[in-house]
Amino acid sequence: MRTPLLLMHGFIDRSVPVSQSRNMAHALKAANATNARYVELPLADEALRREQDRLSVFSEMERFLSQYLD
């Protein structure tokens, strides 16, 4: 895999089980996808209702994008 990937998932997401993202993260790691990052937000739901979760998402996105964009 050559394209960088940021995968984030809220632990209490009721729409999509967190296990799906965990499985994807494990598969990426097994495939030696060194430019993939998985972040699990322990108190986040599918709507990111908590402000702290939204701030965490923005922070992770900023870090990820600054790593791969000029």
PDB file of N, H, CA, C and O in Angstrom:
ATOM      1  N   MET A   1       0.840  -1.170   0.000  1.00  0.00           N
ATOM      2  CA  MET A   1       0.000   0.000   0.000  1.00  0.00           C
ATOM      3  C   MET A   1       0.888   1.237   0.000  1.00  0.00           C
ATOM      4  O   MET A   1       1.759   1.389   0.856  1.00  0.00           O
ATOM      5  N   ARG A   2       0.661   2.109  -0.958  1.00  0.00           N
ATOM      6  H   ARG A   2      -0.047   1.986  -1.654  1.00  0.00           H
ATOM      7  CA  ARG A   2       1.489   3.313  -1.060  1.00  0.00           C
ATOM      8  C   ARG A   2       0.799   4.568  -0.542  1.00  0.00           C
ATOM      9  O   ARG A   2       1.469   5.522  -0.146  1.00  0.00           O
ATOM     10  N   THR A   3      -0.506   4.579  -0.541  1.00  0.00           N
ATOM     11  H   THR A   3      -1.050   3.804  -0.863  1.00  0.00           H
ATOM     12  CA  THR A   3      -1.242   5.766  -0.108  1.00  0.00           C
ATOM     13  C   THR A   3      -1.395   5.765   1.410  1.00  0.00           C
ATOM     14  O   THR A   3      -1.864   4.778   1.977  1.00  0.00           O
ATOM     15  N   PRO A   4      -1.009   6.848   2.076  1.00  0.00           N
ATOM     16  CA  PRO A   4      -1.172   6.917   3.527  1.00  0.00           C
ATOM     17  C   PRO A   4      -2.646   6.797   3.923  1.00  0.00           C
ATOM     18  O   PRO A   4      -3.538   7.269   3.219  1.00  0.00           O
ATOM     19  N   LEU A   5      -2.872   6.159   5.059  1.00  0.00           N
ATOM     20  H   LEU A   5      -2.147   5.775   5.632  1.00  0.00           H
ATOM     21  CA  LEU A   5      -4.237   5.930   5.525  1.00  0.00           C
ATOM     22  C   LEU A   5      -4.329   6.225   7.013  1.00  0.00           C
ATOM     23  O   LEU A   5      -3.530   5.730   7.809  1.00  0.00           O
ATOM     24  N   LEU A   6      -5.303   7.031   7.374  1.00  0.00           N
ATOM     25  H   LEU A   6      -5.951   7.433   6.728  1.00  0.00           H
ATOM     26  CA  LEU A   6      -5.618   7.289   8.775  1.00  0.00           C
ATOM     27  C   LEU A   6      -6.990   6.689   9.045  1.00  0.00           C
ATOM     28  O   LEU A   6      -7.980   7.085   8.431  1.00  0.00           O
ATOM     29  N   LEU A   7      -7.042   5.747   9.952  1.00  0.00           N
ATOM     30  H   LEU A   7      -6.237   5.425  10.451  1.00  0.00           H
ATOM     31  CA  LEU A   7      -8.278   5.056  10.306  1.00  0.00           C
ATOM     32  C   LEU A   7      -8.581   5.371  11.769  1.00  0.00           C
ATOM     33  O   LEU A   7      -7.779   5.072  12.654  1.00  0.00           O
ATOM     34  N   MET A   8      -9.739   5.975  12.016  1.00  0.00           N
ATOM     35  H   MET A   8     -10.390   6.218  11.298  1.00  0.00           H
ATOM     36  CA  MET A   8     -10.136   6.313  13.383  1.00  0.00           C
ATOM     37  C   MET A   8     -11.515   5.729  13.656  1.00  0.00           C
ATOM     38  O   MET A   8     -12.373   5.672  12.775  1.00  0.00           O
ATOM     39  N   HIS A   9     -11.704   5.297  14.901  1.00  0.00           N
ATOM     40  H   HIS A   9     -11.007   5.344  15.616  1.00  0.00           H
ATOM     41  CA  HIS A   9     -12.986   4.689  15.254  1.00  0.00           C
ATOM     42  C   HIS A   9     -13.288   4.956  16.720  1.00  0.00           C
ATOM     43  O   HIS A   9     -12.418   4.835  17.582  1.00  0.00           O
ATOM     44  N   GLY A  10     -14.529   5.320  16.985  1.00  0.00           N
ATOM     45  H   GLY A  10     -15.236   5.419  16.285  1.00  0.00           H
ATOM     46  CA  GLY A  10     -14.988   5.497  18.355  1.00  0.00           C
ATOM     47  C   GLY A  10     -15.389   4.158  18.956  1.00  0.00           C
ATOM     48  O   GLY A  10     -16.094   3.368  18.328  1.00  0.00           O
ATOM     49  N   PHE A  11     -14.935   3.912  20.168  1.00  0.00           N
ATOM     50  H   PHE A  11     -14.362   4.553  20.679  1.00  0.00           H
ATOM     51  CA  PHE A  11     -15.183   2.627  20.818  1.00  0.00           C
ATOM     52  C   PHE A  11     -16.667   2.364  21.038  1.00  0.00           C
ATOM     53  O   PHE A  11     -17.104   1.214  20.984  1.00  0.00           O
ATOM     54  N   ILE A  12     -17.450   3.421  21.288  1.00  0.00           N
ATOM     55  H   ILE A  12     -17.095   4.355  21.333  1.00  0.00           H
ATOM     56  CA  ILE A  12     -18.875   3.199  21.553  1.00  0.00           C
ATOM     57  C   ILE A  12     -19.748   3.549  20.345  1.00  0.00           C
ATOM     58  O   ILE A  12     -20.910   3.928  20.497  1.00  0.00           O
ATOM     59  N   ASP A  13     -19.190   3.423  19.176  1.00  0.00           N
ATOM     60  H   ASP A  13     -18.247   3.115  19.052  1.00  0.00           H
ATOM     61  CA  ASP A  13     -19.940   3.604  17.927  1.00  0.00           C
ATOM     62  C   ASP A  13     -21.011   2.522  17.862  1.00  0.00           C
ATOM     63  O   ASP A  13     -20.702   1.333  17.951  1.00  0.00           O
ATOM     64  N   ARG A  14     -22.267   2.927  17.707  1.00  0.00           N
ATOM     65  H   ARG A  14     -22.518   3.892  17.634  1.00  0.00           H
ATOM     66  CA  ARG A  14     -23.365   1.969  17.637  1.00  0.00           C
ATOM     67  C   ARG A  14     -23.718   1.602  16.200  1.00  0.00           C
ATOM     68  O   ARG A  14     -24.502   0.681  15.972  1.00  0.00           O
ATOM     69  N   SER A  15     -23.149   2.313  15.230  1.00  0.00           N
ATOM     70  H   SER A  15     -22.512   3.061  15.416  1.00  0.00           H
ATOM     71  CA  SER A  15     -23.462   2.047  13.820  1.00  0.00           C
ATOM     72  C   SER A  15     -22.567   0.975  13.216  1.00  0.00           C
ATOM     73  O   SER A  15     -23.025   0.111  12.468  1.00  0.00           O
ATOM     74  N   VAL A  16     -21.288   1.045  13.551  1.00  0.00           N
ATOM     75  H   VAL A  16     -20.915   1.746  14.158  1.00  0.00           H
ATOM     76  CA  VAL A  16     -20.301   0.108  13.003  1.00  0.00           C
ATOM     77  C   VAL A  16     -19.499  -0.446  14.172  1.00  0.00           C
ATOM     78  O   VAL A  16     -18.938   0.332  14.945  1.00  0.00           O
ATOM     79  N   PRO A  17     -19.427  -1.746  14.325  1.00  0.00           N
ATOM     80  CA  PRO A  17     -18.653  -2.327  15.428  1.00  0.00           C
ATOM     81  C   PRO A  17     -17.173  -1.951  15.326  1.00  0.00           C
ATOM     82  O   PRO A  17     -16.586  -1.983  14.244  1.00  0.00           O
ATOM     83  N   VAL A  18     -16.589  -1.601  16.453  1.00  0.00           N
ATOM     84  H   VAL A  18     -17.065  -1.575  17.332  1.00  0.00           H
ATOM     85  CA  VAL A  18     -15.176  -1.236  16.481  1.00  0.00           C
ATOM     86  C   VAL A  18     -14.303  -2.399  16.011  1.00  0.00           C
ATOM     87  O   VAL A  18     -13.184  -2.184  15.544  1.00  0.00           O
ATOM     88  N   SER A  19     -14.795  -3.603  16.128  1.00  0.00           N
ATOM     89  H   SER A  19     -15.704  -3.778  16.507  1.00  0.00           H
ATOM     90  CA  SER A  19     -14.033  -4.777  15.680  1.00  0.00           C
ATOM     91  C   SER A  19     -13.712  -4.708  14.189  1.00  0.00           C
ATOM     92  O   SER A  19     -12.693  -5.245  13.755  1.00  0.00           O
ATOM     93  N   GLN A  20     -14.557  -4.064  13.407  1.00  0.00           N
ATOM     94  H   GLN A  20     -15.385  -3.627  13.759  1.00  0.00           H
ATOM     95  CA  GLN A  20     -14.282  -3.954  11.973  1.00  0.00           C
ATOM     96  C   GLN A  20     -13.034  -3.112  11.717  1.00  0.00           C
ATOM     97  O   GLN A  20     -12.204  -3.464  10.879  1.00  0.00           O
ATOM     98  N   SER A  21     -12.905  -2.013  12.431  1.00  0.00           N
ATOM     99  H   SER A  21     -13.580  -1.726  13.112  1.00  0.00           H
ATOM    100  CA  SER A  21     -11.710  -1.185  12.274  1.00  0.00           C
ATOM    101  C   SER A  21     -10.483  -1.884  12.848  1.00  0.00           C
ATOM    102  O   SER A  21      -9.391  -1.791  12.287  1.00  0.00           O
ATOM    103  N   ARG A  22     -10.663  -2.575  13.954  1.00  0.00           N
ATOM    104  H   ARG A  22     -11.550  -2.650  14.409  1.00  0.00           H
ATOM    105  CA  ARG A  22      -9.534  -3.323  14.520  1.00  0.00           C
ATOM    106  C   ARG A  22      -9.050  -4.392  13.542  1.00  0.00           C
ATOM    107  O   ARG A  22      -7.847  -4.579  13.359  1.00  0.00           O
ATOM    108  N   ASN A  23      -9.993  -5.089  12.920  1.00  0.00           N
ATOM    109  H   ASN A  23     -10.970  -4.937  13.068  1.00  0.00           H
ATOM    110  CA  ASN A  23      -9.616  -6.110  11.934  1.00  0.00           C
ATOM    111  C   ASN A  23      -8.869  -5.487  10.761  1.00  0.00           C
ATOM    112  O   ASN A  23      -7.882  -6.046  10.282  1.00  0.00           O
ATOM    113  N   MET A  24      -9.336  -4.334  10.298  1.00  0.00           N
ATOM    114  H   MET A  24     -10.138  -3.879  10.687  1.00  0.00           H
ATOM    115  CA  MET A  24      -8.657  -3.642   9.207  1.00  0.00           C
ATOM    116  C   MET A  24      -7.247  -3.229   9.625  1.00  0.00           C
ATOM    117  O   MET A  24      -6.296  -3.387   8.860  1.00  0.00           O
ATOM    118  N   ALA A  25      -7.119  -2.706  10.825  1.00  0.00           N
ATOM    119  H   ALA A  25      -7.892  -2.578  11.447  1.00  0.00           H
ATOM    120  CA  ALA A  25      -5.810  -2.289  11.326  1.00  0.00           C
ATOM    121  C   ALA A  25      -4.859  -3.477  11.420  1.00  0.00           C
ATOM    122  O   ALA A  25      -3.685  -3.362  11.068  1.00  0.00           O
ATOM    123  N   HIS A  26      -5.354  -4.610  11.889  1.00  0.00           N
ATOM    124  H   HIS A  26      -6.308  -4.704  12.175  1.00  0.00           H
ATOM    125  CA  HIS A  26      -4.517  -5.816  11.971  1.00  0.00           C
ATOM    126  C   HIS A  26      -4.107  -6.293  10.579  1.00  0.00           C
ATOM    127  O   HIS A  26      -2.966  -6.708  10.375  1.00  0.00           O
ATOM    128  N   ALA A  27      -5.022  -6.234   9.635  1.00  0.00           N
ATOM    129  H   ALA A  27      -5.949  -5.897   9.801  1.00  0.00           H
ATOM    130  CA  ALA A  27      -4.710  -6.648   8.262  1.00  0.00           C
ATOM    131  C   ALA A  27      -3.668  -5.723   7.643  1.00  0.00           C
ATOM    132  O   ALA A  27      -2.763  -6.187   6.949  1.00  0.00           O
ATOM    133  N   LEU A  28      -3.786  -4.436   7.887  1.00  0.00           N
ATOM    134  H   LEU A  28      -4.521  -4.060   8.451  1.00  0.00           H
ATOM    135  CA  LEU A  28      -2.801  -3.485   7.362  1.00  0.00           C
ATOM    136  C   LEU A  28      -1.429  -3.740   7.969  1.00  0.00           C
ATOM    137  O   LEU A  28      -0.414  -3.704   7.272  1.00  0.00           O
ATOM    138  N   LYS A  29      -1.407  -3.998   9.266  1.00  0.00           N
ATOM    139  H   LYS A  29      -2.232  -4.027   9.831  1.00  0.00           H
ATOM    140  CA  LYS A  29      -0.133  -4.292   9.925  1.00  0.00           C
ATOM    141  C   LYS A  29       0.478  -5.575   9.374  1.00  0.00           C
ATOM    142  O   LYS A  29       1.684  -5.638   9.135  1.00  0.00           O
ATOM    143  N   ALA A  30      -0.342  -6.589   9.174  1.00  0.00           N
ATOM    144  H   ALA A  30      -1.322  -6.539   9.368  1.00  0.00           H
ATOM    145  CA  ALA A  30       0.144  -7.857   8.621  1.00  0.00           C
ATOM    146  C   ALA A  30       0.684  -7.684   7.207  1.00  0.00           C
ATOM    147  O   ALA A  30       1.566  -8.424   6.774  1.00  0.00           O
ATOM    148  N   ALA A  31       0.144  -6.697   6.491  1.00  0.00           N
ATOM    149  H   ALA A  31      -0.573  -6.095   6.843  1.00  0.00           H
ATOM    150  CA  ALA A  31       0.595  -6.424   5.121  1.00  0.00           C
ATOM    151  C   ALA A  31       1.756  -5.432   5.101  1.00  0.00           C
ATOM    152  O   ALA A  31       2.154  -4.955   4.038  1.00  0.00           O
ATOM    153  N   ASN A  32       2.295  -5.126   6.276  1.00  0.00           N
ATOM    154  H   ASN A  32       1.972  -5.514   7.139  1.00  0.00           H
ATOM    155  CA  ASN A  32       3.419  -4.192   6.401  1.00  0.00           C
ATOM    156  C   ASN A  32       3.107  -2.812   5.841  1.00  0.00           C
ATOM    157  O   ASN A  32       3.965  -2.181   5.225  1.00  0.00           O
ATOM    158  N   ALA A  33       1.894  -2.346   6.052  1.00  0.00           N
ATOM    159  H   ALA A  33       1.196  -2.859   6.553  1.00  0.00           H
ATOM    160  CA  ALA A  33       1.494  -1.005   5.614  1.00  0.00           C
ATOM    161  C   ALA A  33       2.031   0.003   6.628  1.00  0.00           C
ATOM    162  O   ALA A  33       1.338   0.370   7.577  1.00  0.00           O
ATOM    163  N   THR A  34       3.251   0.439   6.422  1.00  0.00           N
ATOM    164  H   THR A  34       3.814   0.140   5.651  1.00  0.00           H
ATOM    165  CA  THR A  34       3.913   1.319   7.387  1.00  0.00           C
ATOM    166  C   THR A  34       3.349   2.734   7.386  1.00  0.00           C
ATOM    167  O   THR A  34       3.603   3.499   8.317  1.00  0.00           O
ATOM    168  N   ASN A  35       2.593   3.090   6.364  1.00  0.00           N
ATOM    169  H   ASN A  35       2.387   2.468   5.608  1.00  0.00           H
ATOM    170  CA  ASN A  35       2.028   4.438   6.300  1.00  0.00           C
ATOM    171  C   ASN A  35       0.541   4.448   6.682  1.00  0.00           C
ATOM    172  O   ASN A  35      -0.201   5.349   6.290  1.00  0.00           O
ATOM    173  N   ALA A  36       0.122   3.451   7.438  1.00  0.00           N
ATOM    174  H   ALA A  36       0.724   2.719   7.756  1.00  0.00           H
ATOM    175  CA  ALA A  36      -1.253   3.391   7.945  1.00  0.00           C
ATOM    176  C   ALA A  36      -1.225   3.607   9.455  1.00  0.00           C
ATOM    177  O   ALA A  36      -0.360   3.082  10.157  1.00  0.00           O
ATOM    178  N   ARG A  37      -2.180   4.382   9.934  1.00  0.00           N
ATOM    179  H   ARG A  37      -2.882   4.808   9.364  1.00  0.00           H
ATOM    180  CA  ARG A  37      -2.272   4.657  11.375  1.00  0.00           C
ATOM    181  C   ARG A  37      -3.708   4.408  11.826  1.00  0.00           C
ATOM    182  O   ARG A  37      -4.660   4.870  11.197  1.00  0.00           O
ATOM    183  N   TYR A  38      -3.846   3.669  12.926  1.00  0.00           N
ATOM    184  H   TYR A  38      -3.073   3.293  13.438  1.00  0.00           H
ATOM    185  CA  TYR A  38      -5.162   3.393  13.508  1.00  0.00           C
ATOM    186  C   TYR A  38      -5.258   4.082  14.861  1.00  0.00           C
ATOM    187  O   TYR A  38      -4.386   3.928  15.716  1.00  0.00           O
ATOM    188  N   VAL A  39      -6.320   4.836  15.039  1.00  0.00           N
ATOM    189  H   VAL A  39      -7.028   4.961  14.344  1.00  0.00           H
ATOM    190  CA  VAL A  39      -6.570   5.529  16.302  1.00  0.00           C
ATOM    191  C   VAL A  39      -7.953   5.127  16.790  1.00  0.00           C
ATOM    192  O   VAL A  39      -8.949   5.268  16.080  1.00  0.00           O
ATOM    193  N   GLU A  40      -7.991   4.626  18.014  1.00  0.00           N
ATOM    194  H   GLU A  40      -7.182   4.512  18.591  1.00  0.00           H
ATOM    195  CA  GLU A  40      -9.271   4.272  18.616  1.00  0.00           C
ATOM    196  C   GLU A  40      -9.581   5.285  19.711  1.00  0.00           C
ATOM    197  O   GLU A  40      -8.774   5.518  20.611  1.00  0.00           O
ATOM    198  N   LEU A  41     -10.751   5.874  19.616  1.00  0.00           N
ATOM    199  H   LEU A  41     -11.406   5.685  18.885  1.00  0.00           H
ATOM    200  CA  LEU A  41     -11.181   6.876  20.593  1.00  0.00           C
ATOM    201  C   LEU A  41     -12.071   6.184  21.625  1.00  0.00           C
ATOM    202  O   LEU A  41     -13.204   5.823  21.308  1.00  0.00           O
ATOM    203  N   PRO A  42     -11.585   5.991  22.849  1.00  0.00           N
ATOM    204  CA  PRO A  42     -12.254   5.126  23.820  1.00  0.00           C
ATOM    205  C   PRO A  42     -13.649   5.573  24.262  1.00  0.00           C
ATOM    206  O   PRO A  42     -14.463   4.733  24.644  1.00  0.00           O
ATOM    207  N   LEU A  43     -13.943   6.864  24.220  1.00  0.00           N
ATOM    208  H   LEU A  43     -13.281   7.547  23.910  1.00  0.00           H
ATOM    209  CA  LEU A  43     -15.249   7.338  24.684  1.00  0.00           C
ATOM    210  C   LEU A  43     -16.091   7.938  23.564  1.00  0.00           C
ATOM    211  O   LEU A  43     -17.138   8.531  23.826  1.00  0.00           O
ATOM    212  N   ALA A  44     -15.648   7.790  22.330  1.00  0.00           N
ATOM    213  H   ALA A  44     -14.798   7.308  22.117  1.00  0.00           H
ATOM    214  CA  ALA A  44     -16.339   8.421  21.198  1.00  0.00           C
ATOM    215  C   ALA A  44     -17.440   7.531  20.646  1.00  0.00           C
ATOM    216  O   ALA A  44     -17.326   6.306  20.603  1.00  0.00           O
ATOM    217  N   ASP A  45     -18.515   8.199  20.224  1.00  0.00           N
ATOM    218  H   ASP A  45     -18.608   9.194  20.259  1.00  0.00           H
ATOM    219  CA  ASP A  45     -19.589   7.494  19.535  1.00  0.00           C
ATOM    220  C   ASP A  45     -19.526   7.840  18.047  1.00  0.00           C
ATOM    221  O   ASP A  45     -18.594   8.503  17.591  1.00  0.00           O
ATOM    222  N   GLU A  46     -20.529   7.382  17.301  1.00  0.00           N
ATOM    223  H   GLU A  46     -21.286   6.844  17.672  1.00  0.00           H
ATOM    224  CA  GLU A  46     -20.522   7.581  15.851  1.00  0.00           C
ATOM    225  C   GLU A  46     -20.723   9.042  15.445  1.00  0.00           C
ATOM    226  O   GLU A  46     -20.404   9.409  14.314  1.00  0.00           O
ATOM    227  N   ALA A  47     -21.236   9.866  16.329  1.00  0.00           N
ATOM    228  H   ALA A  47     -21.495   9.568  17.247  1.00  0.00           H
ATOM    229  CA  ALA A  47     -21.497  11.272  16.004  1.00  0.00           C
ATOM    230  C   ALA A  47     -20.474  12.234  16.615  1.00  0.00           C
ATOM    231  O   ALA A  47     -20.565  13.447  16.426  1.00  0.00           O
ATOM    232  N   LEU A  48     -19.518  11.694  17.336  1.00  0.00           N
ATOM    233  H   LEU A  48     -19.444  10.709  17.490  1.00  0.00           H
ATOM    234  CA  LEU A  48     -18.519  12.525  18.024  1.00  0.00           C
ATOM    235  C   LEU A  48     -19.206  13.623  18.839  1.00  0.00           C
ATOM    236  O   LEU A  48     -18.900  14.806  18.693  1.00  0.00           O
ATOM    237  N   ARG A  49     -20.116  13.220  19.677  1.00  0.00           N
ATOM    238  H   ARG A  49     -20.365  12.259  19.796  1.00  0.00           H
ATOM    239  CA  ARG A  49     -20.907  14.178  20.454  1.00  0.00           C
ATOM    240  C   ARG A  49     -20.076  14.942  21.486  1.00  0.00           C
ATOM    241  O   ARG A  49     -20.363  16.100  21.790  1.00  0.00           O
ATOM    242  N   ARG A  50     -19.057  14.294  22.012  1.00  0.00           N
ATOM    243  H   ARG A  50     -18.823  13.354  21.765  1.00  0.00           H
ATOM    244  CA  ARG A  50     -18.227  14.964  23.022  1.00  0.00           C
ATOM    245  C   ARG A  50     -17.201  15.877  22.344  1.00  0.00           C
ATOM    246  O   ARG A  50     -16.551  15.487  21.374  1.00  0.00           O
ATOM    247  N   GLU A  51     -17.070  17.073  22.860  1.00  0.00           N
ATOM    248  H   GLU A  51     -17.597  17.390  23.648  1.00  0.00           H
ATOM    249  CA  GLU A  51     -16.108  18.023  22.291  1.00  0.00           C
ATOM    250  C   GLU A  51     -14.687  17.466  22.331  1.00  0.00           C
ATOM    251  O   GLU A  51     -13.928  17.643  21.378  1.00  0.00           O
ATOM    252  N   GLN A  52     -14.325  16.803  23.410  1.00  0.00           N
ATOM    253  H   GLN A  52     -14.942  16.659  24.184  1.00  0.00           H
ATOM    254  CA  GLN A  52     -12.970  16.256  23.521  1.00  0.00           C
ATOM    255  C   GLN A  52     -12.681  15.252  22.405  1.00  0.00           C
ATOM    256  O   GLN A  52     -11.559  15.194  21.902  1.00  0.00           O
ATOM    257  N   ASP A  53     -13.665  14.476  22.020  1.00  0.00           N
ATOM    258  H   ASP A  53     -14.577  14.522  22.428  1.00  0.00           H
ATOM    259  CA  ASP A  53     -13.472  13.516  20.927  1.00  0.00           C
ATOM    260  C   ASP A  53     -13.276  14.241  19.601  1.00  0.00           C
ATOM    261  O   ASP A  53     -12.434  13.846  18.794  1.00  0.00           O
ATOM    262  N   ARG A  54     -14.046  15.294  19.376  1.00  0.00           N
ATOM    263  H   ARG A  54     -14.729  15.615  20.031  1.00  0.00           H
ATOM    264  CA  ARG A  54     -13.869  16.080  18.144  1.00  0.00           C
ATOM    265  C   ARG A  54     -12.483  16.699  18.101  1.00  0.00           C
ATOM    266  O   ARG A  54     -11.830  16.693  17.057  1.00  0.00           O
ATOM    267  N   LEU A  55     -12.034  17.231  19.221  1.00  0.00           N
ATOM    268  H   LEU A  55     -12.564  17.236  20.068  1.00  0.00           H
ATOM    269  CA  LEU A  55     -10.700  17.826  19.275  1.00  0.00           C
ATOM    270  C   LEU A  55      -9.622  16.772  19.041  1.00  0.00           C
ATOM    271  O   LEU A  55      -8.620  17.044  18.380  1.00  0.00           O
ATOM    272  N   SER A  56      -9.821  15.593  19.570  1.00  0.00           N
ATOM    273  H   SER A  56     -10.635  15.372  20.107  1.00  0.00           H
ATOM    274  CA  SER A  56      -8.861  14.503  19.346  1.00  0.00           C
ATOM    275  C   SER A  56      -8.791  14.126  17.875  1.00  0.00           C
ATOM    276  O   SER A  56      -7.706  13.897  17.340  1.00  0.00           O
ATOM    277  N   VAL A  57      -9.940  14.062  17.221  1.00  0.00           N
ATOM    278  H   VAL A  57     -10.821  14.248  17.655  1.00  0.00           H
ATOM    279  CA  VAL A  57      -9.973  13.742  15.791  1.00  0.00           C
ATOM    280  C   VAL A  57      -9.223  14.805  15.004  1.00  0.00           C
ATOM    281  O   VAL A  57      -8.402  14.480  14.146  1.00  0.00           O
ATOM    282  N   PHE A  58      -9.498  16.075  15.290  1.00  0.00           N
ATOM    283  H   PHE A  58     -10.165  16.339  15.988  1.00  0.00           H
ATOM    284  CA  PHE A  58      -8.818  17.153  14.569  1.00  0.00           C
ATOM    285  C   PHE A  58      -7.316  17.112  14.806  1.00  0.00           C
ATOM    286  O   PHE A  58      -6.533  17.328  13.881  1.00  0.00           O
ATOM    287  N   SER A  59      -6.917  16.841  16.022  1.00  0.00           N
ATOM    288  H   SER A  59      -7.552  16.666  16.774  1.00  0.00           H
ATOM    289  CA  SER A  59      -5.497  16.765  16.353  1.00  0.00           C
ATOM    290  C   SER A  59      -4.811  15.626  15.599  1.00  0.00           C
ATOM    291  O   SER A  59      -3.728  15.806  15.044  1.00  0.00           O
ATOM    292  N   GLU A  60      -5.443  14.462  15.583  1.00  0.00           N
ATOM    293  H   GLU A  60      -6.323  14.315  16.034  1.00  0.00           H
ATOM    294  CA  GLU A  60      -4.883  13.319  14.851  1.00  0.00           C
ATOM    295  C   GLU A  60      -4.805  13.609  13.353  1.00  0.00           C
ATOM    296  O   GLU A  60      -3.824  13.259  12.698  1.00  0.00           O
ATOM    297  N   MET A  61      -5.845  14.249  12.816  1.00  0.00           N
ATOM    298  H   MET A  61      -6.642  14.533  13.349  1.00  0.00           H
ATOM    299  CA  MET A  61      -5.844  14.588  11.393  1.00  0.00           C
ATOM    300  C   MET A  61      -4.717  15.565  11.070  1.00  0.00           C
ATOM    301  O   MET A  61      -4.027  15.421  10.060  1.00  0.00           O
ATOM    302  N   GLU A  62      -4.539  16.553  11.931  1.00  0.00           N
ATOM    303  H   GLU A  62      -5.099  16.670  12.751  1.00  0.00           H
ATOM    304  CA  GLU A  62      -3.480  17.536  11.710  1.00  0.00           C
ATOM    305  C   GLU A  62      -2.107  16.870  11.731  1.00  0.00           C
ATOM    306  O   GLU A  62      -1.262  17.147  10.879  1.00  0.00           O
ATOM    307  N   ARG A  63      -1.892  16.000  12.697  1.00  0.00           N
ATOM    308  H   ARG A  63      -2.578  15.775  13.389  1.00  0.00           H
ATOM    309  CA  ARG A  63      -0.608  15.304  12.787  1.00  0.00           C
ATOM    310  C   ARG A  63      -0.373  14.433  11.548  1.00  0.00           C
ATOM    311  O   ARG A  63       0.717  14.432  10.978  1.00  0.00           O
ATOM    312  N   PHE A  64      -1.390  13.707  11.150  1.00  0.00           N
ATOM    313  H   PHE A  64      -2.276  13.707  11.613  1.00  0.00           H
ATOM    314  CA  PHE A  64      -1.285  12.816   9.993  1.00  0.00           C
ATOM    315  C   PHE A  64      -1.018  13.604   8.714  1.00  0.00           C
ATOM    316  O   PHE A  64      -0.115  13.267   7.948  1.00  0.00           O
ATOM    317  N   LEU A  65      -1.801  14.647   8.487  1.00  0.00           N
ATOM    318  H   LEU A  65      -2.535  14.920   9.108  1.00  0.00           H
ATOM    319  CA  LEU A  65      -1.638  15.435   7.261  1.00  0.00           C
ATOM    320  C   LEU A  65      -0.296  16.152   7.219  1.00  0.00           C
ATOM    321  O   LEU A  65       0.324  16.237   6.159  1.00  0.00           O
ATOM    322  N   SER A  66       0.156  16.666   8.346  1.00  0.00           N
ATOM    323  H   SER A  66      -0.348  16.597   9.207  1.00  0.00           H
ATOM    324  CA  SER A  66       1.448  17.355   8.353  1.00  0.00           C
ATOM    325  C   SER A  66       2.595  16.386   8.078  1.00  0.00           C
ATOM    326  O   SER A  66       3.649  16.790   7.588  1.00  0.00           O
ATOM    327  N   GLN A  67       2.390  15.128   8.390  1.00  0.00           N
ATOM    328  H   GLN A  67       1.533  14.800   8.788  1.00  0.00           H
ATOM    329  CA  GLN A  67       3.419  14.121   8.117  1.00  0.00           C
ATOM    330  C   GLN A  67       3.531  13.825   6.621  1.00  0.00           C
ATOM    331  O   GLN A  67       4.622  13.543   6.124  1.00  0.00           O
ATOM    332  N   TYR A  68       2.411  13.888   5.905  1.00  0.00           N
ATOM    333  H   TYR A  68       1.525  14.116   6.309  1.00  0.00           H
ATOM    334  CA  TYR A  68       2.408  13.459   4.510  1.00  0.00           C
ATOM    335  C   TYR A  68       2.256  14.580   3.487  1.00  0.00           C
ATOM    336  O   TYR A  68       2.458  14.350   2.295  1.00  0.00           O
ATOM    337  N   LEU A  69       1.907  15.777   3.924  1.00  0.00           N
ATOM    338  H   LEU A  69       1.742  15.963   4.893  1.00  0.00           H
ATOM    339  CA  LEU A  69       1.771  16.897   2.991  1.00  0.00           C
ATOM    340  C   LEU A  69       2.931  17.862   3.167  1.00  0.00           C
ATOM    341  O   LEU A  69       3.468  18.015   4.263  1.00  0.00           O
ATOM    342  N   ASP A  70       3.298  18.492   2.104  1.00  0.00           N
ATOM    343  H   ASP A  70       2.861  18.368   1.213  1.00  0.00           H
ATOM    344  CA  ASP A  70       4.401  19.475   2.174  1.00  0.00           C
ATOM    345  C   ASP A  70       3.975  20.735   2.866  1.00  0.00           C
ATOM    346  O   ASP A  70       4.774  21.660   3.011  1.00  0.00           O
TER     347      ASP A  70
END
